[in-house]
Amino acid sequence: CNSAQSSRFDAFSSRVREVVPATAQLEVQTVRVALPPFGEVLSDEASDGGGELSVRSVVAYAQRVEAWAKARSFDCVGLGPASQRYPGSFECIPEIVEKTTSVFCCGEMTDRPDASSSGSIVVDAVRASARVVRGIADISHRQEHTAGGLGNLRFAASAGVRPFCPFFPASYASSSDQRDSFGIGFQCADLVIDAFSDACSIDDGCAKLQQLIE
């Protein structure tokens, strides 16, 4: 991003840690930044000449992004989903996880969702996501930050997730929507149980959950 955008990120990261606890009486555990899918960002500049993303180039991008985020006091950064639309993107993720400590990724198992649909399952993407999980598990012993399953904590096989979802590792931004945006991810599994325990439908449960959160 350009210097003006970086300045806004700097200001936002500092401000949210001050304002949210003071005005909403909420504990801020982490402040995170989610970026557009790395395959879209790097589709031209990081290919190996045959159309596939280069693992070395994508990992270097992830490390640059991590350094940029840490300099602005973000605790975590999301690179967005790998996708069948960007050959080689799934294969990059195990090394991204190994060679960074706060970068999150996901694998998109569906066609890209839109306003009217959550997309359809893509079997090859499901298999690719499974290979990523196995690949991360295979390298987990190499680094302290990936040991004991921590590596796969930073990867999710996602389905039907739209841009600007606040929950990592599935969160990502839209490359076509340049507006700044933010979301709050509540840690409230107990409220979900309360809302849906006696709900008569999914819509009823969602309405009750919204009431409990508000």
C-alpha angles and dihedrals in degrees: 000000000000127000094264091054091046090054091052090050090050092052094044095050092053095041098051091056089056103038104041097057092043099047105027100028089232126141112237105218098173139356112215137183125212123201135196115280109292091227090062093045094048104029093113105029103040104046123118093232093265096076097265123116113253113238091214093052094045093048090050089052091050091051092049091049092048092052090048092050095047091051087059095047096252111150096208139011129207120213093191130232132331109227142190086242089070110052113219095020096113091049091058097060104079091055092045089055092046096049100043132051105204105028118113129196139175139200118235108225096182139054108274108287120233137188093285103035141037090216131246126280114262108208095203090054091051089053091046090052090051090052089052091053090050092045093053091047090051093056096039094103093058099072135033091228092058099040123114095021095305091124093064089048084076096052131066132183098223134193129191095354113155126207119283097029102152097217121099139250089025096048120113140153129240116255090206097049108068096182118120110244140169138194137193119230109205121209096219113130089145091061091051090055091048093048098048101035093088100016116132094209142003090260091051091050092049091051092050091048091052090051092050093050094046 
